[in-house]
Amino acid sequence: MAEYVTLKKADGTIIYPQTGYEDLMELVRPYDIGDTLTVNGGTFMAGYISSSATQILATLVLPKTISSNVTSITVSGGGTFTSRGITGYLLATATVGTDITVEAAIPTVRNSIRLTIKNADSSAFSVTNNTPVTTHGNFTITFS
């Protein structure tokens, strides 16, 4: 995970990766309002096709929990996602805000994020409903 994820505090200070790990408590403190998580390409998320093949549902497992203060999560526009199903690409390289929309939800157990990815034009993906997929991308999540 170290080479793929950058953790930042609300003030922009990089938490991980860092040298020295002087403040180990910062590494385990839950994500709080204003924190960001930048995900870079190599983090794969398991998922499946849903809603008559119009949505990709994917789960991003987090390295730590989400504070109960956090009530919403946003995925920044301009990030990119790639999704593959059994028969090939569903999204080759799709851009948030242009090609696709991405909604993020906090599940009951607050150690992951559920992403719902849809084509911007609401069209269906060319695959059978409930097909398993893998998704990865380059994007930033903000906790609020």
MARFISE-812567 format. One record per residue: residue number from 1; residue in one letter; x, y, z of N, C-alpha, C in turn. Coordinates in pm, whole numbers, plus 50000, padded with zeros to 5 digits. Example, Ala and Ser with C-alpha at 12.3 -4.5 7.8 and 13.67 -1.06 7.14 Angstrom:
residues 2
[pt 1,"A",[51319,49431,50780],[51230,49550,50780],[51320,49670,50780]]
[pt 2,"S",[51285,49775,50708],[51367,49894,50714],[51290,50003,50787]]
//
This chain:
residues 144
[pt 1,"M",[50082,49881,50000],[50000,50000,50000],[50086,50125,50000]]
[pt 2,"A",[50201,50125,50057],[50281,50245,50075],[50302,50323,49946]]
[pt 3,"E",[50329,50257,49837],[50358,50330,49715],[50233,50378,49643]]
[pt 4,"Y",[50115,50340,49688],[49994,50373,49617],[49904,50472,49688]]
[pt 5,"V",[49921,50494,49816],[49830,50577,49892],[49907,50687,49964]]
[pt 6,"T",[49856,50809,49957],[49911,50921,50032],[49803,50972,50125]]
[pt 7,"L",[49831,50981,50254],[49736,51031,50352],[49776,51172,50390]]
[pt 8,"K",[49678,51265,50391],[49705,51403,50429],[49607,51448,50536]]
[pt 9,"K",[49657,51533,50627],[49568,51597,50724],[49499,51714,50654]]
[pt 10,"A",[49400,51773,50721],[49324,51884,50664],[49415,52002,50626]]
[pt 11,"D",[49525,52021,50698],[49615,52132,50668],[49713,52103,50556]]
[pt 12,"G",[49705,51983,50495],[49792,51946,50384],[49916,51870,50423]]
[pt 13,"T",[49941,51853,50553],[50058,51780,50600],[50045,51633,50559]]
[pt 14,"I",[50148,51582,50494],[50147,51440,50455],[50172,51354,50578]]
[pt 15,"I",[50083,51258,50600],[50095,51169,50714],[50168,51042,50674]]
[pt 16,"Y",[50132,50989,50558],[50189,50862,50514],[50200,50863,50363]]
[pt 17,"P",[50305,50824,50296],[50428,50778,50362],[50511,50895,50413]]
[pt 18,"Q",[50579,50875,50519],[50669,50975,50574],[50791,50904,50629]]
[pt 19,"T",[50892,50977,50660],[51010,50915,50719],[51009,50939,50868]]
[pt 20,"G",[51053,50840,50943],[51065,50854,51087],[50945,50807,51167]]
[pt 21,"Y",[50824,50830,51119],[50703,50793,51190],[50704,50843,51335]]
[pt 22,"E",[50744,50971,51351],[50753,51027,51485],[50619,51023,51556]]
[pt 23,"D",[50510,51045,51484],[50380,51050,51547],[50297,50930,51502]]
[pt 24,"L",[50322,50815,51564],[50251,50693,51525],[50101,50702,51551]]
[pt 25,"M",[50061,50783,51649],[49918,50798,51677],[49845,50857,51557]]
[pt 26,"E",[49914,50943,51481],[49854,51004,51363],[49820,50898,51258]]
[pt 27,"L",[49900,50793,51253],[49876,50687,51155],[49752,50605,51186]]
[pt 28,"V",[49714,50596,51311],[49599,50514,51349],[49476,50595,51386]]
[pt 29,"R",[49491,50726,51398],[49376,50812,51429],[49274,50799,51316]]
[pt 30,"P",[49145,50791,51348],[49043,50779,51242],[49044,50900,51148]]
[pt 31,"Y",[49001,50878,51023],[48982,50990,50931],[48879,51083,50991]]
[pt 32,"D",[48905,51214,50983],[48814,51311,51041],[48776,51416,50937]]
[pt 33,"I",[48686,51504,50973],[48640,51609,50882],[48759,51689,50831]]
[pt 34,"G",[48766,51706,50699],[48873,51782,50637],[48990,51698,50589]]
[pt 35,"D",[49001,51573,50635],[49109,51486,50589],[49086,51446,50443]]
[pt 36,"T",[49196,51418,50373],[49186,51368,50237],[49265,51238,50225]]
[pt 37,"L",[49224,51156,50132],[49293,51032,50099],[49312,51030,49949]]
[pt 38,"T",[49437,51025,49904],[49465,51019,49761],[49497,50875,49725]]
[pt 39,"V",[49422,50822,49630],[49440,50683,49586],[49505,50687,49448]]
[pt 40,"N",[49615,50616,49435],[49689,50613,49309],[49688,50473,49250]]
[pt 41,"G",[49641,50460,49129],[49638,50343,49044],[49645,50203,49095]]
[pt 42,"G",[49735,50170,49184],[49757,50031,49219],[49667,49975,49326]]
[pt 43,"T",[49571,50051,49377],[49477,50003,49477],[49354,49949,49406]]
[pt 44,"F",[49336,49817,49407],[49224,49755,49337],[49107,49735,49431]]
[pt 45,"M",[48987,49758,49378],[48864,49745,49455],[48777,49637,49391]]
[pt 46,"A",[48727,49547,49472],[48634,49445,49423],[48496,49506,49410]]
[pt 47,"G",[48420,49459,49313],[48285,49512,49296],[48203,49427,49202]]
[pt 48,"Y",[48088,49480,49163],[47998,49409,49073],[47908,49511,49003]]
[pt 49,"I",[47840,49464,48900],[47747,49546,48823],[47609,49535,48886]]
[pt 50,"S",[47536,49646,48896],[47404,49646,48958],[47309,49739,48884]]
[pt 51,"S",[47185,49741,48929],[47081,49831,48877],[47067,49823,48726]]
[pt 52,"S",[47035,49705,48678],[47017,49681,48534],[47141,49722,48454]]
[pt 53,"A",[47256,49692,48509],[47387,49716,48447],[47419,49865,48429]]
[pt 54,"T",[47357,49952,48509],[47385,50096,48499],[47484,50145,48604]]
[pt 55,"Q",[47521,50060,48700],[47610,50103,48807],[47719,49999,48831]]
[pt 56,"I",[47838,50049,48863],[47944,49965,48916],[47950,49996,49065]]
[pt 57,"L",[47933,49896,49148],[47945,49913,49292],[48079,49854,49335]]
[pt 58,"A",[48162,49933,49397],[48296,49889,49436],[48322,49928,49581]]
[pt 59,"T",[48403,49849,49650],[48436,49875,49789],[48584,49907,49800]]
[pt 60,"L",[48614,50023,49858],[48751,50063,49887],[48775,50039,50035]]
[pt 61,"V",[48860,49941,50067],[48895,49912,50206],[48999,50014,50250]]
[pt 62,"L",[48976,50073,50366],[49062,50180,50415],[49167,50127,50513]]
[pt 63,"P",[49281,50196,50522],[49384,50153,50617],[49351,50185,50763]]
[pt 64,"K",[49247,50267,50785],[49202,50296,50921],[49054,50333,50916]]
[pt 65,"T",[48992,50354,51030],[48848,50378,51035],[48813,50524,51006]]
[pt 66,"I",[48684,50548,50992],[48631,50682,50968],[48565,50729,51098]]
[pt 67,"S",[48600,50848,51143],[48544,50906,51265],[48393,50919,51253]]
[pt 68,"S",[48324,50909,51366],[48179,50927,51367],[48140,51071,51336]]
[pt 69,"N",[48236,51165,51341],[48210,51305,51303],[48186,51319,51153]]
[pt 70,"V",[48243,51229,51074],[48232,51237,50928],[48094,51190,50886]]
[pt 71,"T",[48023,51275,50811],[47889,51239,50765],[47880,51222,50614]]
[pt 72,"S",[47981,51270,50541],[47979,51252,50395],[48121,51245,50340]]
[pt 73,"I",[48130,51191,50220],[48258,51175,50152],[48237,51218,50008]]
[pt 74,"T",[48332,51292,49953],[48325,51329,49812],[48447,51278,49739]]
[pt 75,"V",[48427,51243,49612],[48535,51204,49523],[48557,51321,49429]]
[pt 76,"S",[48677,51375,49428],[48707,51494,49349],[48690,51471,49201]]
[pt 77,"G",[48635,51572,49134],[48626,51569,48989],[48765,51567,48929]]
[pt 78,"G",[48778,51510,48811],[48907,51503,48744],[48982,51375,48771]]
[pt 79,"G",[48942,51301,48874],[49004,51171,48900],[48964,51073,48791]]
[pt 80,"T",[49038,50965,48778],[49008,50866,48674],[48986,50728,48735]]
[pt 81,"F",[48903,50649,48667],[48875,50512,48707],[48887,50420,48587]]
[pt 82,"T",[48929,50297,48613],[48931,50191,48513],[48863,50070,48576]]
[pt 83,"S",[48772,50007,48502],[48703,49888,48551],[48710,49778,48447]]
[pt 84,"R",[48733,49655,48496],[48738,49538,48409],[48641,49434,48460]]
[pt 85,"G",[48569,49373,48366],[48482,49261,48398],[48540,49134,48339]]
[pt 86,"I",[48463,49029,48340],[48508,48900,48287],[48541,48908,48139]]
[pt 87,"T",[48463,48986,48065],[48482,48993,47919],[48570,49108,47874]]
[pt 88,"G",[48626,49186,47965],[48714,49296,47927],[48679,49426,47998]]
[pt 89,"Y",[48723,49537,47939],[48704,49669,48000],[48558,49713,47998]]
[pt 90,"L",[48513,49768,48111],[48385,49838,48117],[48412,49988,48111]]
[pt 91,"L",[48521,50028,48175],[48571,50166,48169],[48719,50156,48138]]
[pt 92,"A",[48761,50209,48025],[48905,50205,47993],[48978,50304,48082]]
[pt 93,"T",[48957,50431,48065],[49003,50536,48157],[48896,50644,48153]]
[pt 94,"A",[48811,50644,48254],[48699,50737,48258],[48726,50845,48362]]
[pt 95,"T",[48694,50970,48328],[48719,51084,48415],[48594,51122,48492]]
[pt 96,"V",[48611,51141,48625],[48501,51183,48711],[48457,51322,48669]]
[pt 97,"G",[48327,51341,48652],[48272,51470,48615],[48256,51488,48465]]
[pt 98,"T",[48327,51408,48385],[48316,51417,48240],[48250,51292,48184]]
[pt 99,"D",[48313,51176,48207],[48263,51048,48155],[48173,50975,48254]]
[pt 100,"I",[48201,50993,48382],[48130,50918,48486],[48097,51008,48605]]
[pt 101,"T",[48002,50962,48686],[47977,51022,48816],[48011,50917,48921]]
[pt 102,"V",[48059,50963,49036],[48096,50871,49143],[48036,50923,49273]]
[pt 103,"E",[47960,50838,49338],[47904,50869,49469],[47973,50781,49571]]
[pt 104,"A",[47999,50836,49689],[48065,50760,49796],[47972,50753,49916]]
[pt 105,"A",[47968,50636,49978],[47884,50617,50097],[47967,50549,50205]]
[pt 106,"I",[47933,50581,50330],[48000,50521,50445],[47913,50406,50494]]
[pt 107,"P",[47965,50282,50492],[47886,50170,50543],[47879,50171,50695]]
[pt 108,"T",[47798,50084,50752],[47781,50077,50897],[47914,50053,50967]]
[pt 109,"V",[47991,49958,50917],[48125,49936,50970],[48215,50037,50899]]
[pt 110,"R",[48271,50130,50973],[48334,50249,50914],[48482,50229,50881]]
[pt 111,"N",[48514,50119,50811],[48652,50095,50769],[48664,50077,50618]]
[pt 112,"S",[48563,50120,50547],[48564,50111,50401],[48472,50218,50344]]
[pt 113,"I",[48476,50232,50213],[48388,50325,50143],[48325,50249,50028]]
[pt 114,"R",[48196,50268,50010],[48126,50207,49897],[48114,50312,49787]]
[pt 115,"L",[48170,50282,49671],[48164,50373,49557],[48060,50324,49458]]
[pt 116,"T",[47977,50415,49411],[47881,50386,49304],[47924,50467,49183]]
[pt 117,"I",[47961,50396,49076],[48013,50460,48955],[47909,50443,48845]]
[pt 118,"K",[47874,50555,48779],[47774,50552,48673],[47827,50627,48551]]
[pt 119,"N",[47785,50585,48433],[47815,50662,48312],[47746,50798,48324]]
[pt 120,"A",[47812,50904,48280],[47756,51039,48290],[47623,51051,48217]]
[pt 121,"D",[47607,50977,48108],[47482,50984,48032],[47378,50882,48080]]
[pt 122,"S",[47403,50819,48195],[47312,50720,48256],[47292,50594,48174]]
[pt 123,"S",[47373,50572,48072],[47358,50451,47991],[47410,50329,48066]]
[pt 124,"A",[47367,50212,48023],[47409,50087,48085],[47548,50048,48034]]
[pt 125,"F",[47619,49973,48115],[47745,49914,48073],[47712,49790,47989]]
[pt 126,"S",[47798,49758,47896],[47769,49646,47806],[47815,49515,47870]]
[pt 127,"V",[47743,49477,47975],[47774,49355,48049],[47647,49312,48124]]
[pt 128,"T",[47642,49186,48160],[47527,49132,48233],[47525,49183,48377]]
[pt 129,"N",[47406,49211,48428],[47390,49253,48566],[47452,49150,48660]]
[pt 130,"N",[47507,49194,48771],[47571,49113,48875],[47706,49054,48834]]
[pt 131,"T",[47762,49097,48722],[47895,49052,48681],[47999,49107,48779]]
[pt 132,"P",[48091,49023,48828],[48198,49076,48915],[48295,49162,48835]]
[pt 133,"V",[48346,49267,48896],[48442,49357,48831],[48552,49395,48930]]
[pt 134,"T",[48664,49438,48875],[48768,49504,48956],[48778,49647,48906]]
[pt 135,"T",[48804,49738,48996],[48813,49880,48962],[48937,49936,49030]]
[pt 136,"H",[49007,50023,48961],[49115,50098,49023],[49116,50237,48964]]
[pt 137,"G",[49190,50327,49025],[49189,50463,48973],[49288,50554,49042]]
[pt 138,"N",[49286,50677,48997],[49366,50785,49056],[49266,50892,49096]]
[pt 139,"F",[49242,50908,49226],[49141,51002,49270],[49166,51043,49413]]
[pt 140,"T",[49099,51150,49456],[49112,51200,49592],[48975,51199,49659]]
[pt 141,"I",[48975,51152,49781],[48853,51148,49863],[48868,51252,49972]]
[pt 142,"T",[48762,51329,49997],[48761,51426,50107],[48652,51387,50205]]
[pt 143,"F",[48689,51384,50330],[48594,51349,50438],[48536,51478,50493]]
[pt 144,"S",[48402,51483,50506],[48339,51604,50560],[48221,51569,50650]]
//
